[in-house]
Amino acid sequence: MSTNINDNIWTPCTEELPPRGLEVETKIDDLRGIRNTQTLKRLGNLWFTPDGNMYVYYTPTHWRALS
Protein backbone atom coordinates (compact mmCIF):
# COMPACT_ATOMS: atom_id res chain seq x y z
CA MET A 1 0.00 0.00 0.00
CA SER A 2 1.51 3.33 -1.02
CA THR A 3 -0.32 5.47 1.56
CA ASN A 4 0.55 5.27 5.23
CA ILE A 5 -2.68 5.01 7.25
CA ASN A 6 -1.44 7.88 9.47
CA ASP A 7 -0.92 10.30 6.59
CA ASN A 8 -3.39 13.13 6.12
CA ILE A 9 -2.79 13.14 2.35
CA TRP A 10 -5.62 12.52 -0.10
CA THR A 11 -5.19 9.37 -2.19
CA PRO A 12 -6.73 9.33 -5.68
CA CYS A 13 -9.14 6.39 -6.01
CA THR A 14 -7.65 5.72 -9.45
CA GLU A 15 -4.31 4.92 -7.76
CA GLU A 16 -5.45 3.00 -4.69
CA LEU A 17 -8.69 2.16 -2.90
CA PRO A 18 -9.05 2.01 0.87
CA PRO A 19 -9.32 -1.38 2.58
CA ARG A 20 -12.79 -2.90 2.30
CA GLY A 21 -15.07 -1.85 5.16
CA LEU A 22 -12.72 0.80 6.60
CA GLU A 23 -14.42 4.14 7.28
CA VAL A 24 -12.47 6.91 5.52
CA GLU A 25 -12.95 10.55 4.59
CA THR A 26 -13.89 10.94 0.92
CA LYS A 27 -14.45 13.71 -1.59
CA ILE A 28 -15.01 14.46 -5.23
CA ASP A 29 -12.30 16.81 -6.52
CA ASP A 30 -12.42 17.50 -10.25
CA LEU A 31 -12.78 20.37 -12.73
CA ARG A 32 -16.05 21.39 -11.02
CA GLY A 33 -14.28 21.79 -7.67
CA ILE A 34 -14.33 19.98 -4.34
CA ARG A 35 -17.68 18.60 -3.18
CA ASN A 36 -19.37 15.66 -1.45
CA THR A 37 -16.81 15.56 1.37
CA GLN A 38 -17.95 12.97 3.91
CA THR A 39 -16.98 9.75 5.64
CA LEU A 40 -17.84 6.56 3.79
CA LYS A 41 -16.76 2.94 3.68
CA ARG A 42 -16.21 0.88 0.55
CA LEU A 43 -17.81 -2.53 0.17
CA GLY A 44 -16.99 -4.01 -3.21
CA ASN A 45 -17.66 -1.40 -5.90
CA LEU A 46 -20.13 0.60 -3.79
CA TRP A 47 -19.51 3.30 -1.16
CA PHE A 48 -21.72 3.22 1.93
CA THR A 49 -22.52 5.59 4.78
CA PRO A 50 -20.64 4.64 7.98
CA ASP A 51 -23.65 2.77 9.42
CA GLY A 52 -23.87 0.68 6.23
CA ASN A 53 -27.58 1.39 5.71
CA MET A 54 -27.29 3.33 2.46
CA TYR A 55 -24.90 3.63 -0.44
CA VAL A 56 -24.15 6.85 -2.31
CA TYR A 57 -24.97 7.36 -5.97
CA TYR A 58 -21.49 8.57 -6.90
CA THR A 59 -17.92 7.36 -6.72
CA PRO A 60 -15.48 9.49 -4.74
CA THR A 61 -12.34 10.62 -6.56
CA HIS A 62 -10.16 10.78 -3.41
CA TRP A 63 -9.96 9.32 0.09
CA ARG A 64 -7.82 9.60 3.24
CA ALA A 65 -7.67 7.98 6.65
CA LEU A 66 -9.69 9.58 9.41
CA SER A 67 -7.51 11.73 11.63
Secondary structure, 3 states (H helix, E strand, C coil): CCCCCCCCCCEECCCCCCCCCCEEEEEEEECCEEEEEEEEEEECCEEECCCCCCECCCCCCEEEECC
